[in-house]
Every structure is written in C-alpha cells, then in structure tokens.
Amino acid sequence: MYSQKLPLWYSIVAILLIGVFGIGLFQAFYGLDYDWDFSFLGDFFWDPKDDKPGLILLGLWGTIYISLISIVIGSGLGLLVGTLLITREPVTRFAAVFYVDVFRNTPVLVQLYVVYFIVGTAIEMSPETAGILTLSLFCSAYVAEIFRGTLQEFEKGQIDAAKALGLTRWQTARHIIAPQALRRMLPPLIGQFVSLVKDSSLVSVISVVDLTKSAMNVVAVSFRSLETWFIIALIYFVLNLVLSTVGRKIEQRLRVSS
C-alpha cells in the first residue's frame, strides 16, 4: 500500500487546529484563577523520609501489573473463545457467542461488582484477583471477536493452494495464516489493550492500589485535586502512548518482513 502525499493546505489546517486547541487549553487553565503548585507531588513520587517509592509510583506499578496480567490472560482466553466462535458444533458455538455477548454488552464496572461482591465473597477472592479476573474476561470477549473476524475474512484460496503444495495443517497455519492474521489483528488489538489500561482505573472502587486509587489518597492528604489529577492523566497518556507506539513499530516491522 503506497502512501499518498497530501496537499499543503492539509498541513496548514492541521497546524491551525493544533494552535486553536493549545490556545483554548491555555485559556482554560489561566481562566481558573488558581494558584498552581506541582512541587508537593515530589514526595508522593518518592518518599524522602523512608527513601522508597511514594504513593504515585506504587499506584503506577499496580496499574502496569494489573493491565499486563489482564492483557496476557485475556489474549490467551480470547484466542480460545475465538476458535470456538467459528466451530461447526452448534452448542459450543452458542456458548462462545453467549460468553462474548455477556462481557461485551455489560459495563466493566458492573462486571467488577458482580465478580468481587458476589463471586468473590463466595470463594474469598482478594480485590486484586477480582480486578484481574474481571479485566481478563472483559478483554477476552473483544479479542475473541477480533480473532473470529480476522479468520473469517481470510482468503480460503490460499489454504487450498497450500493443500495443493502438500503443506500440512500446522505448516499452513504457521507459515500462511498466522503471519497475515497477526498483521490484520494487531491494530484492533492494540486499541483494545489501550482501552484496557484506561479501564483498569475502575479497580480502585474495590480498593486495589492503582494510579487512580493512589490519586484519591494523595488528594485526601494534600487537598490539591487539580494538580494531582492533571499529573495522573498525563501518566495514563504516557503509558498508552508507549503502548501505541510499540504496536505501530511491530506493525511496521511485520509489513516490511512480509
């Protein structure tokens, strides 16, 4: 696919829009008539008294840990459910469709309450485990749909050609289906993973230590909510920007190697 060079006026319009947004943002902050002070947050990044990470760094680690584990579990489970979605066995396929519909069509917060306060109470589940389990199940439903859609759109003529060449099912899946499917799945998968990182903030409602919960604790101590939430939003932005950038780099490498 060849990239097409856009006319110069596209760039001019883009610069104007960025400028308008920047000016509007500056005026919004300036118009608050608020004495901004970010210096107090230093102690919440690193505790100078005990010489150890502060509340924000602990929350950052909690967010990264919960998101990473949920992405790994959700992706593996999603691939399994996605395979069941395209099976010819009707009962198995119905069960997979029902599973996907339940977790895609209900709010994550409601799922979290059900898992922690109902299921978790019955089997004595910790808040962290309940949070990871909920996010994993939620993520798996979307990964399953992405996987199903990718496989169903795959050209069957390539599979027939592989059979004609004498390739086994494993060789066909590894050398023909998997590389192309991965390239097609990667952009929506990265989008889902970015969404999961943002949704991980909901685990704060069950007292799991993450960025959002740490921000609440900082605000409760410092009474400076604007600076705190501004920095927390910036951290979430950087986290997702890194994840998106890594995804784009992998996608570009896969295109070059194809």
C-alpha positions as CSV (number, residue, x, y, z in Angstrom):
1,M,0.0,0.0,0.0
2,Y,1.5,3.3,-1.1
3,S,1.2,6.4,1.0
4,Q,-0.2,9.4,-0.9
5,K,1.2,12.9,-0.3
6,L,-1.5,15.3,0.9
7,P,-1.8,18.8,-0.3
8,L,-0.1,21.6,1.6
9,W,-3.4,23.0,2.9
10,Y,-3.9,19.8,4.9
11,S,-0.8,20.7,6.9
12,I,-1.9,24.3,7.3
13,V,-5.3,23.3,8.6
14,A,-3.8,20.7,11.0
15,I,-1.4,23.4,12.4
16,L,-4.3,25.8,12.9
17,L,-6.4,23.2,14.7
18,I,-3.5,22.3,17.0
19,G,-2.9,26.0,17.6
20,V,-6.6,26.6,18.4
21,F,-6.6,23.7,20.8
22,G,-3.4,24.8,22.5
23,I,-4.8,28.4,23.0
24,G,-8.1,27.1,24.3
25,L,-6.3,24.8,26.7
26,F,-4.1,27.6,27.9
27,Q,-7.0,30.0,28.4
28,A,-9.0,27.3,30.3
29,F,-6.1,26.9,32.8
30,Y,-5.4,30.6,33.0
31,G,-9.1,31.4,33.4
32,L,-9.4,29.3,36.5
33,D,-7.6,32.0,38.6
34,Y,-6.0,29.1,40.5
35,D,-2.5,29.1,42.2
36,W,-1.0,26.0,40.5
37,D,1.7,24.2,42.6
38,F,3.0,20.9,41.5
39,S,6.0,20.9,43.8
40,F,4.2,18.9,46.6
41,L,3.8,15.9,44.3
42,G,7.6,15.1,44.5
43,D,7.2,13.5,47.9
44,F,4.4,11.3,46.5
45,F,6.6,10.0,43.7
46,W,9.5,9.2,46.1
47,D,9.2,9.3,49.9
48,P,12.3,11.1,51.2
49,K,11.7,10.0,54.8
50,D,11.7,6.3,54.2
51,D,13.7,6.6,50.9
52,K,11.3,4.4,48.9
53,P,8.7,4.8,46.2
54,G,5.7,7.0,47.1
55,L,2.0,6.6,46.5
56,I,2.1,7.5,42.8
57,L,4.9,5.2,41.9
58,L,3.2,2.4,43.8
59,G,0.0,3.1,42.0
60,L,1.8,3.2,38.7
61,W,3.3,-0.2,39.3
62,G,-0.2,-1.5,40.3
63,T,-1.7,-0.2,37.1
64,I,1.1,-1.7,34.9
65,Y,1.0,-5.1,36.8
66,I,-2.8,-5.4,36.6
67,S,-3.0,-4.3,33.0
68,L,-0.2,-6.6,31.8
69,I,-1.5,-9.7,33.6
70,S,-5.0,-9.0,32.3
71,I,-3.8,-8.5,28.7
72,V,-1.9,-11.8,28.8
73,I,-4.7,-13.8,30.3
74,G,-7.4,-12.1,28.2
75,S,-5.5,-12.6,25.0
76,G,-5.0,-16.3,25.6
77,L,-8.6,-16.8,26.6
78,G,-9.8,-14.7,23.8
79,L,-8.0,-16.8,21.2
80,L,-9.6,-19.9,22.7
81,V,-13.1,-18.4,22.6
82,G,-12.5,-17.0,19.1
83,T,-11.7,-20.5,17.9
84,L,-14.9,-21.8,19.4
85,L,-16.9,-19.0,17.7
86,I,-16.1,-20.4,14.3
87,T,-16.5,-24.1,15.2
88,R,-19.3,-26.0,13.4
89,E,-20.5,-27.6,16.6
90,P,-23.7,-25.6,17.4
91,V,-23.8,-26.0,21.2
92,T,-20.1,-25.0,21.6
93,R,-20.5,-22.1,19.3
94,F,-23.7,-20.9,21.1
95,A,-21.9,-21.0,24.4
96,A,-19.0,-18.9,23.0
97,V,-21.4,-16.4,21.4
98,F,-23.3,-16.1,24.7
99,Y,-20.0,-15.6,26.6
100,V,-18.9,-12.8,24.2
101,D,-22.2,-11.1,24.3
102,V,-22.4,-11.0,28.1
103,F,-19.0,-9.4,28.5
104,R,-19.2,-7.0,25.5
105,N,-22.7,-5.7,26.3
106,T,-22.4,-5.0,30.0
107,P,-20.3,-2.3,31.7
108,V,-17.0,-3.3,33.2
109,L,-17.9,-1.7,36.5
110,V,-21.0,-3.9,36.8
111,Q,-18.9,-6.9,36.0
112,L,-16.4,-5.9,38.6
113,Y,-19.1,-5.6,41.3
114,V,-20.5,-9.0,40.4
115,V,-17.1,-10.7,40.4
116,Y,-15.9,-9.1,43.6
117,F,-19.0,-8.7,45.8
118,I,-20.9,-11.9,44.7
119,V,-18.4,-14.4,43.3
120,G,-15.5,-13.1,45.3
121,T,-17.5,-13.2,48.6
122,A,-18.4,-16.8,48.0
123,I,-14.9,-18.0,47.4
124,E,-13.0,-15.4,49.4
125,M,-11.3,-13.7,46.4
126,S,-8.9,-10.9,47.0
127,P,-9.7,-7.4,45.4
128,E,-6.6,-7.7,43.2
129,T,-7.6,-11.1,41.9
130,A,-11.1,-10.0,41.3
131,G,-9.9,-7.0,39.3
132,I,-7.5,-9.0,37.2
133,L,-10.2,-11.7,36.6
134,T,-12.8,-9.1,35.5
135,L,-10.5,-7.2,33.2
136,S,-9.2,-10.5,31.7
137,L,-12.8,-11.8,30.9
138,F,-13.7,-8.4,29.5
139,C,-10.6,-8.3,27.3
140,S,-11.1,-11.8,26.1
141,A,-14.5,-11.1,24.7
142,Y,-13.1,-8.4,22.4
143,V,-10.0,-10.4,21.5
144,A,-12.3,-13.3,20.5
145,E,-14.4,-11.1,18.2
146,I,-11.2,-9.7,16.6
147,F,-9.8,-13.2,16.1
148,R,-13.1,-14.5,14.7
149,G,-13.5,-11.6,12.2
150,T,-9.9,-12.0,11.1
151,L,-10.1,-15.7,10.4
152,Q,-13.5,-15.4,8.6
153,E,-12.2,-12.8,6.3
154,F,-9.1,-14.9,5.4
155,E,-8.9,-15.9,1.7
156,K,-9.7,-19.6,1.5
157,G,-8.0,-19.8,-1.8
158,Q,-4.6,-19.6,-0.1
159,I,-5.5,-22.5,2.1
160,D,-6.4,-24.5,-0.9
161,A,-3.2,-23.6,-2.6
162,A,-1.2,-24.7,0.5
163,K,-3.0,-28.1,0.4
164,A,-2.1,-28.4,-3.3
165,L,1.5,-27.8,-2.4
166,G,1.4,-30.6,0.1
167,L,1.6,-28.5,3.3
168,T,0.3,-29.9,6.5
169,R,-2.3,-28.1,8.6
170,W,0.4,-27.0,11.0
171,Q,2.6,-25.7,8.2
172,T,-0.3,-23.8,6.7
173,A,-1.3,-22.3,10.0
174,R,2.2,-21.3,10.9
175,H,3.6,-20.0,7.5
176,I,0.5,-18.7,5.8
177,I,-2.4,-18.0,8.1
178,A,-0.6,-16.8,11.3
179,P,1.6,-14.0,9.7
180,Q,-1.3,-12.5,7.8
181,A,-3.8,-12.8,10.6
182,L,-1.3,-11.2,13.0
183,R,-0.9,-8.2,10.8
184,R,-4.6,-7.7,10.5
185,M,-5.3,-8.3,14.2
186,L,-2.6,-6.1,15.6
187,P,-4.2,-2.6,15.1
188,P,-7.6,-3.5,16.8
189,L,-5.7,-5.5,19.4
190,I,-3.5,-2.5,20.4
191,G,-6.7,-0.4,20.5
192,Q,-8.3,-2.9,22.9
193,F,-5.2,-3.1,25.1
194,V,-5.1,0.7,25.3
195,S,-8.7,0.7,26.4
196,L,-7.9,-2.0,29.0
197,V,-5.2,0.2,30.6
198,K,-7.8,3.0,30.9
199,D,-10.5,0.6,32.2
200,S,-8.0,-0.7,34.8
201,S,-8.7,2.6,36.8
202,L,-12.1,1.0,37.8
203,V,-10.4,-1.4,40.1
204,S,-9.9,1.5,42.5
205,V,-13.6,1.1,43.5
206,I,-12.7,-2.2,45.3
207,S,-9.6,-0.7,47.0
208,V,-7.0,-2.1,44.6
209,V,-3.9,0.1,44.7
210,D,-3.5,1.6,41.2
211,L,-2.9,5.1,39.8
212,T,-6.5,6.2,40.4
213,K,-6.6,4.9,43.9
214,S,-3.3,6.5,44.7
215,A,-4.5,9.8,43.3
216,M,-7.5,9.6,45.6
217,N,-5.2,9.1,48.6
218,V,-3.0,12.0,47.5
219,V,-6.0,14.3,47.2
220,A,-7.2,13.2,50.6
221,V,-3.9,14.2,52.1
222,S,-2.9,17.3,50.1
223,F,-6.4,18.7,49.2
224,R,-5.0,19.7,45.8
225,S,-7.1,17.8,43.4
226,L,-6.4,19.7,40.2
227,E,-2.6,19.2,40.1
228,T,-3.0,15.6,41.2
229,W,-5.5,14.6,38.6
230,F,-3.6,16.5,35.9
231,I,-0.4,14.5,36.6
232,I,-2.3,11.2,36.8
233,A,-4.0,11.9,33.4
234,L,-0.6,12.7,32.0
235,I,0.8,9.4,33.3
236,Y,-2.0,7.5,31.8
237,F,-1.4,9.3,28.5
238,V,2.3,8.4,28.5
239,L,1.5,4.8,29.3
240,N,-0.9,4.4,26.4
241,L,1.3,6.4,24.1
242,V,4.2,4.0,24.7
243,L,1.9,1.0,24.2
244,S,0.5,2.5,20.9
245,T,4.0,3.4,19.7
246,V,5.3,-0.2,20.3
247,G,2.3,-1.5,18.5
248,R,2.9,0.7,15.5
249,K,6.6,-0.3,15.4
250,I,5.7,-4.0,15.5
251,E,3.1,-3.5,12.7
252,Q,5.7,-1.7,10.5
253,R,8.2,-4.5,11.1
254,L,5.6,-7.1,10.1
255,R,4.8,-5.2,6.9
256,V,8.5,-4.9,6.0
257,S,9.1,-8.6,6.6
258,S,6.1,-9.7,4.6
